[in-house]
Amino acid sequence: MSERTLPTSTPAAEGVDASGVHAFLDALEDAQDIEPHSLMIVRHGRAVASGWWAPYAPERPHLLYSLSKSFTATAAGFALAEGLIDLDAPVISYFPEFEADITDARSRAMRVRHVASMSSGHLAETVHDSLALDAEEPVRGFLLLPPERDPGTVFAYNQPTTYTLAAIVQRVTGQTLTAYLRPRLLDPLGIGEVSWLRDRAGRELGYSGLHATTDTVARLGQLYLRGGVWDGERLLSREWVRSATREQIPTSGAMGAADRQDWDRGYGFQFWQSRHGYRGDGAYGQFCLVLPEYDAVIATTAATVQMQALLNLVWRHLLPAFGPAPLPGRARADADLARRLAALALPPAAGLGAPPGRAEDWAGAEFTPAGGVCAAQPGLTSVAVAADPDGWTLILTEDGEPHRLRLGADGWSVARQPLPTAVTGGWTDGRTLEAHVLFLETPHRLVVTCSLDDRTFTARWPTEPLHGGRLRSLRAPHGSLL
């Protein structure tokens, strides 16, 4: 069996100027509002620069949010090739049990290609309205919402369209998306474990919720860059790749925000057009950038609300680094870059590892939410601080369940079980403790501040988890439902 992993090479051998990658890393780390988690650059089919900002690590899955949509599209591409779905079939034809309920002419005219391209005819996001109509069967709730325009005439970023596409694939295959993709995509590409959030109906969400490594993202991009071929074997039809990655519906102005140049270029089948190439993307900076002009793929994970700013840095610093191969005389530059990538780390938060002054005041101290309720995480009812011979522990109690988190004296304190976390921070003065908790299989950190003066705490999310739920849900799922 031939090797089915991404080979590696040096930047210079593949025509990538290491100085451009350094400039990108400098810009990322100087950006106050971008927290990078990982970066992979693939050129000419070889990984030339890969790095993870500790405590994030290459083997750890990361919540991809809407980058999940591109994997759902890939499942649809396989189902289309196998004759299991028809892009021109009405959506309602896959759900005959709803025939009597769905009377609106536009809903009945909606076709598979319309949900695949987010052109259902609705003018805005409908996820909350769909769930309000039918939380047990979201497809029915979605189809009960009459589109304002004819399907295929207008774009709206709309989660139930992708959910419906995913539901169709899962219905016609009789499998979850993950199980269906395993022999067709995941195993051939050498991808290990992935996991997907499910809803009450037991379906994998499709539109979000996939947890996978950065390497997985890069491999998906490489498959599309090569037109559906991997290691000389065609996996995905060329026609699907072309259709999914070209404009199916214009998006100019559809996102309703300024400085969104890379969201105004059109939408394919669960892929965005970009100023350069095309991409899958997910909230807070999860990107799979496919750049045919440069024969390159760039994969990132991050935590930022400034996604356009992150893309701007890619275009500004990395694109000029791509040139003809090889670049001579760059061995030292490549070695310097490799050392830097291996040493990437998020800076620890400020704070002392032990309380200054009267440490006994903090031992066993308990704190309640300021204002009575923790708005950022309503189930979080108390925080306590415990002392032991090895240091200090922060105890977050949510709905009666305690989460014990070690406070490291220096740097990050990493725990793998029962919840993958990393904690930093400490005492900013004798009366205040501030701890930062990274949930390592997601883009999210929770900042918890305890005040000894009034025995209250506050908590905030710099990037708010979009799926909600308890703290224990902030990890890759293992068969659990939302």
Secondary structure per residue as TSV (DSSP state, phi and psi in degrees):
chain	resnum	aa	ss	phi	psi
A	1	M	-	360.0	131.2
A	2	S	-	-74.8	156.5
A	3	E	-	-65.8	135.1
A	4	R	-	-123.1	40.5
A	5	T	S	-121.3	164.3
A	6	L	-	-74.1	120.6
A	7	P	-	-69.6	160.3
A	8	T	B	-111.9	161.0
A	9	S	-	-156.3	176.5
A	10	T	-	-89.4	154.7
A	11	P	T	-55.4	-47.0
A	12	A	G	-63.4	-37.2
A	13	A	G	-61.8	-26.7
A	14	E	G	-107.2	14.9
A	15	G	T	76.7	29.4
A	16	V	B	-110.3	121.5
A	17	D	-	-78.5	116.8
A	18	A	H	-59.1	-28.8
A	19	S	H	-64.4	-32.5
A	20	G	H	-67.6	-37.0
A	21	V	H	-68.3	-41.5
A	22	H	H	-57.6	-43.9
A	23	A	H	-62.8	-38.3
A	24	F	H	-64.9	-45.3
A	25	L	H	-62.3	-41.4
A	26	D	H	-59.4	-46.1
A	27	A	H	-65.6	-40.1
A	28	L	H	-60.8	-46.5
A	29	E	H	-76.4	-17.8
A	30	D	H	-85.4	-17.5
A	31	A	-	-75.7	118.3
A	32	Q	T	-66.0	-28.7
A	33	D	T	-108.5	17.6
A	34	I	-	-125.9	121.7
A	35	E	E	-108.5	102.0
A	36	P	E	-77.1	144.0
A	37	H	E	-115.4	-36.0
A	38	S	E	-160.2	160.4
A	39	L	E	-149.6	132.0
A	40	M	E	-133.0	132.0
A	41	I	E	-118.3	124.3
A	42	V	E	-117.0	126.6
A	43	R	E	-130.5	132.9
A	44	H	T	52.3	36.2
A	45	G	T	81.3	7.0
A	46	R	E	-125.5	136.9
A	47	A	E	-74.0	119.7
A	48	V	E	-112.1	-16.9
A	49	A	E	-154.2	118.9
A	50	S	E	-138.3	134.4
A	51	G	E	-156.6	148.6
A	52	W	E	-128.5	133.3
A	53	W	-	-82.1	105.0
A	54	A	B	-55.2	140.3
A	55	P	T	-86.7	6.2
A	56	Y	S	-69.2	151.7
A	57	A	-	-145.1	155.1
A	58	P	T	-62.6	-32.2
A	59	E	T	-84.3	-7.6
A	60	R	S	-89.0	131.4
A	61	P	-	-68.4	155.9
A	62	H	E	-134.1	136.7
A	63	L	E	-65.5	122.4
A	64	L	-	-93.2	-6.4
A	65	Y	G	47.4	-130.3
A	66	S	G	-74.1	-5.8
A	67	L	G	-62.7	-20.5
A	68	S	H	-54.7	-32.6
A	69	K	H	-57.5	-35.6
A	70	S	H	-69.9	-29.4
A	71	F	H	-72.1	-38.0
A	72	T	H	-61.5	-42.9
A	73	A	H	-59.2	-39.2
A	74	T	H	-64.3	-40.2
A	75	A	H	-61.2	-41.1
A	76	A	H	-63.5	-37.5
A	77	G	H	-62.1	-40.6
A	78	F	H	-66.2	-43.6
A	79	A	H	-63.6	-36.2
A	80	L	H	-64.0	-46.1
A	81	A	H	-63.5	-29.3
A	82	E	T	-88.9	4.7
A	83	G	T	73.8	18.8
A	84	L	S	-88.4	-24.6
A	85	I	-	-132.5	160.4
A	86	D	-	-130.8	121.6
A	87	L	T	-60.8	-25.6
A	88	D	T	-97.8	6.3
A	89	A	S	-79.9	142.9
A	90	P	B	-62.6	140.9
A	91	V	G	-56.8	-41.0
A	92	I	G	-61.6	-23.3
A	93	S	G	-66.7	-20.7
A	94	Y	G	-88.7	-5.7
A	95	F	-	-133.8	64.4
A	96	P	G	-61.7	-21.1
A	97	E	G	-67.8	-13.7
A	98	F	G	-98.3	1.1
A	99	E	T	-50.2	-45.3
A	100	A	T	-72.4	-25.2
A	101	D	T	-82.6	-34.5
A	102	I	-	-92.9	100.5
A	103	T	-	-107.8	-17.5
A	104	D	-	-66.4	133.0
A	105	A	H	-63.7	-38.9
A	106	R	H	-69.2	-40.6
A	107	S	H	-60.8	-39.9
A	108	R	H	-72.4	-23.6
A	109	A	H	-85.5	-10.1
A	110	M	-	-65.1	129.1
A	111	R	B	-108.7	168.0
A	112	V	H	-58.7	-39.8
A	113	R	H	-63.3	-27.3
A	114	H	H	-73.3	-40.1
A	115	V	H	-73.8	-28.7
A	116	A	H	-68.9	-27.2
A	117	S	T	-110.4	12.2
A	118	M	T	54.3	41.4
A	119	S	-	-122.0	47.0
A	120	S	S	-69.5	-13.4
A	121	G	S	101.6	-11.4
A	122	H	-	-73.3	152.9
A	123	L	S	-100.1	-5.0
A	124	A	S	-157.2	172.7
A	125	E	-	-56.8	135.1
A	126	T	-	-120.7	10.4
A	127	V	H	-60.6	-43.1
A	128	H	H	-70.2	-40.0
A	129	D	H	-66.5	-37.8
A	130	S	H	-63.5	-45.2
A	131	L	H	-68.2	-32.4
A	132	A	H	-65.1	-33.8
A	133	L	H	-77.5	-35.1
A	134	D	-	-161.9	94.8
A	135	A	S	-75.5	-23.3
A	136	E	S	-80.8	-30.8
A	137	E	-	-134.1	83.5
A	138	P	H	-60.0	-27.7
A	139	V	H	-63.1	-43.8
A	140	R	H	-62.1	-44.2
A	141	G	H	-58.7	-41.1
A	142	F	H	-64.8	-46.4
A	143	L	H	-70.1	-19.4
A	144	L	T	-77.4	-9.9
A	145	L	S	-92.7	107.3
A	146	P	-	-64.0	127.5
A	147	P	-	-63.9	144.8
A	148	E	S	-77.1	-22.1
A	149	R	S	-129.7	168.0
A	150	D	-	-64.9	138.3
A	151	P	T	-56.4	140.9
A	152	G	T	89.6	0.0
A	153	T	S	-107.9	-14.6
A	154	V	-	-150.4	145.2
A	155	F	-	-97.2	139.6
A	156	A	-	-146.5	130.7
A	157	Y	-	-70.0	115.6
A	158	N	-	-149.1	104.4
A	159	Q	H	-56.7	-39.5
A	160	P	H	-62.7	-21.4
A	161	T	H	-64.3	-47.7
A	162	T	H	-68.4	-38.8
A	163	Y	H	-57.9	-41.7
A	164	T	H	-66.9	-42.0
A	165	L	H	-58.0	-46.0
A	166	A	H	-63.5	-38.8
A	167	A	H	-64.6	-39.1
A	168	I	H	-61.7	-47.5
A	169	V	H	-60.9	-43.7
A	170	Q	H	-68.2	-32.3
A	171	R	H	-70.3	-48.2
A	172	V	H	-73.9	-24.8
A	173	T	H	-92.1	-20.3
A	174	G	T	69.5	20.5
A	175	Q	S	-136.4	162.4
A	176	T	-	-69.6	163.4
A	177	L	H	-58.4	-43.9
A	178	T	H	-61.1	-46.9
A	179	A	H	-64.5	-39.1
A	180	Y	H	-67.4	-39.3
A	181	L	H	-77.4	-19.8
A	182	R	I	-55.0	-55.5
A	183	P	I	-79.8	-16.5
A	184	R	I	-95.6	-32.3
A	185	L	I	-127.0	-55.1
A	186	L	I	-66.9	-49.8
A	187	D	T	-67.2	-46.0
A	188	P	T	-59.6	-32.8
A	189	L	T	-85.9	-0.1
A	190	G	T	73.6	29.3
A	191	I	-	-92.1	129.8
A	192	G	-	-81.0	-142.0
A	193	E	-	-67.4	134.0
A	194	V	-	-130.3	160.8
A	195	S	E	-146.8	151.1
A	196	W	E	-132.0	135.1
A	197	L	-	-64.3	145.5
A	198	R	B	-117.7	163.0
A	199	D	-	-105.6	-171.4
A	200	R	T	-63.0	-29.0
A	201	A	T	-76.6	-4.4
A	202	G	S	85.6	3.7
A	203	R	-	-85.4	145.2
A	204	E	B	-69.3	139.7
A	205	L	-	-62.7	-37.9
A	206	G	S	81.8	-53.2
A	207	Y	S	-79.7	-15.6
A	208	S	S	-164.8	-178.1
A	209	G	-	89.4	-1.4
A	210	L	E	-79.4	132.2
A	211	H	E	-111.1	120.4
A	212	A	E	-154.2	163.8
A	213	T	-	-78.3	163.2
A	214	T	H	-61.7	-36.6
A	215	D	H	-60.2	-38.5
A	216	T	H	-60.9	-44.0
A	217	V	H	-60.9	-44.9
A	218	A	H	-63.1	-38.3
A	219	R	H	-67.8	-40.3
A	220	L	H	-59.2	-45.5
A	221	G	H	-59.4	-40.4
A	222	Q	H	-66.9	-36.7
A	223	L	H	-60.7	-44.6
A	224	Y	H	-70.0	-38.4
A	225	L	H	-58.6	-35.5
A	226	R	T	-90.6	16.4
A	227	G	T	70.5	23.6
A	228	G	T	97.7	4.9
A	229	V	E	-103.2	137.3
A	230	W	E	-132.5	124.9
A	231	D	T	52.7	40.5
A	232	G	T	81.9	-1.9
A	233	E	E	-113.6	131.3
A	234	R	E	-77.2	122.6
A	235	L	-	-104.4	-44.2
A	236	L	S	-118.0	140.2
A	237	S	-	-66.2	143.1
A	238	R	H	-60.1	-37.2
A	239	E	H	-63.2	-41.0
A	240	W	H	-64.4	-45.8
A	241	V	H	-57.5	-44.6
A	242	R	H	-63.9	-43.7
A	243	S	H	-68.7	-42.1
A	244	A	H	-67.4	-29.2
A	245	T	T	-107.8	9.6
A	246	R	S	-111.5	166.7
A	247	E	-	-67.1	121.5
A	248	Q	S	-98.7	-26.9
A	249	I	B	-150.9	135.4
A	250	P	-	-71.0	149.7
A	251	T	-	-124.1	3.5
A	252	S	T	-54.2	121.3
A	253	G	T	78.2	-3.4
A	254	A	T	-71.3	-27.9
A	255	M	T	-80.9	-11.4
A	256	G	-	66.2	32.4
A	257	A	-	-142.7	151.6
A	258	A	S	-76.1	161.9
A	259	D	S	54.1	48.0
A	260	R	-	-122.7	46.3
A	261	Q	G	-55.8	-35.1
A	262	D	G	-85.9	4.2
A	263	W	G	-111.4	4.4
A	264	D	S	-110.0	19.6
A	265	R	S	-107.6	1.5
A	266	G	-	108.6	159.9
A	267	Y	B	-128.9	138.0
A	268	G	-	-99.0	-133.5
A	269	F	S	-99.1	86.2
A	270	Q	S	68.2	21.6
A	271	F	-	-129.0	141.9
A	272	W	E	-91.2	144.2
A	273	Q	E	-78.7	144.7
A	274	S	-	-121.2	169.2
A	275	R	S	-58.7	-28.1
A	276	H	S	-131.8	115.5
A	277	G	S	67.7	-144.6
A	278	Y	E	-145.4	172.7
A	279	R	E	-158.7	154.8
A	280	G	E	-98.3	141.8
A	281	D	E	-145.9	153.6
A	282	G	E	-134.0	156.5
A	283	A	T	-48.9	141.8
A	284	Y	T	72.5	17.6
A	285	G	T	102.9	27.9
A	286	Q	E	-93.4	109.3
A	287	F	E	-126.6	141.9
A	288	C	E	-123.1	98.9
A	289	L	E	-97.2	120.6
A	290	V	E	-111.5	121.7
A	291	L	E	-122.6	81.5
A	292	P	G	-57.9	-35.3
A	293	E	G	-60.9	-29.4
A	294	Y	G	-107.7	2.3
A	295	D	T	49.5	52.8
A	296	A	E	-142.7	154.5
A	297	V	E	-130.5	136.0
A	298	I	E	-124.5	125.7
A	299	A	E	-116.4	135.0
A	300	T	E	-135.8	151.1
A	301	T	E	-127.2	150.6
A	302	A	E	-167.0	179.4
A	303	A	E	-135.1	100.1
A	304	T	-	-157.5	145.7
A	305	V	S	-90.7	-7.1
A	306	Q	-	-97.1	65.2
A	307	M	H	-67.7	-36.9
A	308	Q	H	-63.6	-37.9
A	309	A	H	-62.5	-38.9
A	310	L	H	-64.2	-45.1
A	311	L	H	-61.9	-39.1
A	312	N	H	-58.5	-38.4
A	313	L	H	-67.4	-36.7
A	314	V	I	-61.9	-49.9
A	315	W	I	-63.5	-38.2
A	316	R	I	-71.9	-37.5
A	317	H	I	-110.7	-37.0
A	318	L	I	-86.5	-37.8
A	319	L	G	-59.9	-43.7
A	320	P	G	-65.4	-15.7
A	321	A	G	-78.7	-14.4
A	322	F	B	-87.5	118.0
A	323	G	-	-139.4	-168.7
A	324	P	S	-68.6	150.0
A	325	A	S	-109.3	148.7
A	326	P	-	-86.6	167.5
A	327	L	-	-100.5	117.6
A	328	P	T	-77.4	155.5
A	329	G	T	67.1	31.5
A	330	R	-	-115.5	17.1
A	331	A	H	-59.7	-44.2
A	332	R	H	-67.1	-40.5
A	333	A	H	-62.9	-41.0
A	334	D	H	-65.5	-39.6
A	335	A	H	-66.1	-39.6
A	336	D	H	-62.8	-41.1
A	337	L	H	-66.1	-42.1
A	338	A	H	-59.7	-41.2
A	339	R	H	-64.2	-41.6
A	340	R	H	-64.9	-44.4
A	341	L	H	-62.1	-36.3
A	342	A	H	-70.6	-21.2
A	343	A	T	-105.5	9.2
A	344	L	-	-60.1	140.3
A	345	A	B	-158.8	142.8
A	346	L	-	-73.2	137.9
A	347	P	-	-68.0	139.1
A	348	P	-	-68.6	154.5
A	349	A	-	-73.5	155.4
A	350	A	S	-68.2	151.0
A	351	G	-	146.4	150.1
A	352	L	B	-86.0	147.8
A	353	G	S	-74.3	-10.1
A	354	A	S	-145.4	150.1
A	355	P	-	-68.8	131.8
A	356	P	S	-71.7	148.6
A	357	G	S	83.9	-132.6
A	358	R	-	-83.4	91.5
A	359	A	G	-62.4	-29.8
A	360	E	G	-64.7	-21.0
A	361	D	G	-67.2	-25.6
A	362	W	T	-93.0	-26.9
A	363	A	T	-62.3	116.4
A	364	G	T	81.3	4.9
A	365	A	-	-66.7	140.5
A	366	E	E	-121.8	148.5
A	367	F	E	-134.8	142.2
A	368	T	E	-110.4	162.0
A	369	P	E	-63.9	133.3
A	370	A	T	-61.3	130.8
A	371	G	T	82.7	-1.5
A	372	G	S	98.3	-29.6
A	373	V	S	-138.0	138.2
A	374	C	-	-81.8	103.3
A	375	A	S	-62.5	-37.0
A	376	A	S	-69.5	-30.1
A	377	Q	S	-149.3	83.0
A	378	P	T	-56.8	-27.9
A	379	G	T	-76.5	-9.6
A	380	L	E	-80.2	105.2
A	381	T	E	-102.6	-19.6
A	382	S	E	-159.1	155.3
A	383	V	E	-130.0	137.5
A	384	A	E	-132.1	156.3
A	385	V	E	-120.8	127.7
A	386	A	E	-122.0	142.0
A	387	A	E	-104.9	143.4
A	388	D	E	-145.1	172.2
A	389	P	T	-57.8	-24.0
A	390	D	T	-96.3	-0.9
A	391	G	E	141.6	-136.5
A	392	W	E	-131.4	148.3
A	393	T	E	-128.3	136.2
A	394	L	E	-100.2	130.7
A	395	I	E	-117.3	111.4
A	396	L	E	-98.1	120.9
A	397	T	E	-107.0	120.3
A	398	E	E	-125.1	120.8
A	399	D	T	49.8	40.9
A	400	G	T	83.2	-4.5
A	401	E	E	-102.4	119.0
A	402	P	E	-83.3	139.5
A	403	H	E	-115.4	114.2
A	404	R	E	-94.1	123.7
A	405	L	E	-126.8	122.9
A	406	R	E	-73.2	136.1
A	407	L	E	-95.9	112.6
A	408	G	-	-73.3	145.0
A	409	A	S	-68.1	-25.4
A	410	D	S	-153.7	134.0
A	411	G	S	74.6	-142.8
A	412	W	-	-105.9	138.8
A	413	S	E	-107.2	111.8
A	414	V	E	-103.3	133.8
A	415	A	E	-126.3	138.5
A	416	R	-	-97.4	-29.5
A	417	Q	S	-134.1	152.3
A	418	P	S	-78.6	-8.7
A	419	L	S	-132.5	121.9
A	420	P	-	-65.4	109.0
A	421	T	E	-139.9	163.4
A	422	A	E	-139.2	135.3
A	423	V	E	-122.0	138.0
A	424	T	E	-140.7	171.6
A	425	G	E	109.0	-164.5
A	426	G	E	161.4	-152.1
A	427	W	E	-86.1	120.0
A	428	T	E	-84.1	-20.3
A	429	D	E	-162.3	-177.4
A	430	G	T	-66.8	-12.6
A	431	R	T	-117.4	-0.7
A	432	T	E	-136.3	131.4
A	433	L	E	-118.0	130.0
A	434	E	E	-126.1	120.2
A	435	A	E	-119.2	138.9
A	436	H	E	-109.8	123.3
A	437	V	E	-113.4	112.5
A	438	L	E	-88.7	131.4
A	439	F	E	-97.9	101.6
A	440	L	T	-70.9	-10.7
A	441	E	T	-103.4	18.8
A	442	T	S	-141.7	174.0
A	443	P	S	-83.0	8.0
A	444	H	-	-106.0	145.7
A	445	R	E	-129.7	142.9
A	446	L	E	-109.6	126.4
A	447	V	E	-102.5	116.1
A	448	V	E	-112.4	125.6
A	449	T	E	-120.8	125.2
A	450	C	E	-111.7	133.1
A	451	S	E	-112.0	120.5
A	452	L	T	-72.6	-24.2
A	453	D	T	-63.7	-44.5
A	454	D	T	-116.6	6.9
A	455	R	T	55.2	42.6
A	456	T	E	-122.4	162.5
A	457	F	E	-130.8	156.2
A	458	T	E	-123.2	157.0
A	459	A	E	-142.3	144.5
A	460	R	E	-147.3	150.2
A	461	W	-	-106.0	115.4
A	462	P	S	-59.7	-35.6
A	463	T	S	-126.2	119.2
A	464	E	-	-79.3	130.9
A	465	P	-	-59.4	128.5
A	466	L	T	-84.9	-17.0
A	467	H	T	-93.4	-3.2
A	468	G	-	64.5	-155.8
A	469	G	-	91.3	177.9
A	470	R	-	-78.7	165.9
A	471	L	G	-58.5	-37.4
A	472	R	G	-64.3	-17.1
A	473	S	G	-82.5	-5.6
A	474	L	S	-85.7	63.8
A	475	R	S	-161.1	169.5
A	476	A	-	-61.9	132.7
A	477	P	-	-75.5	159.0
A	478	H	S	-131.1	65.9
A	479	G	S	83.2	3.9
A	480	S	-	-83.2	155.5
A	481	L	B	-100.4	156.0
A	482	L	-	-69.0	360.0
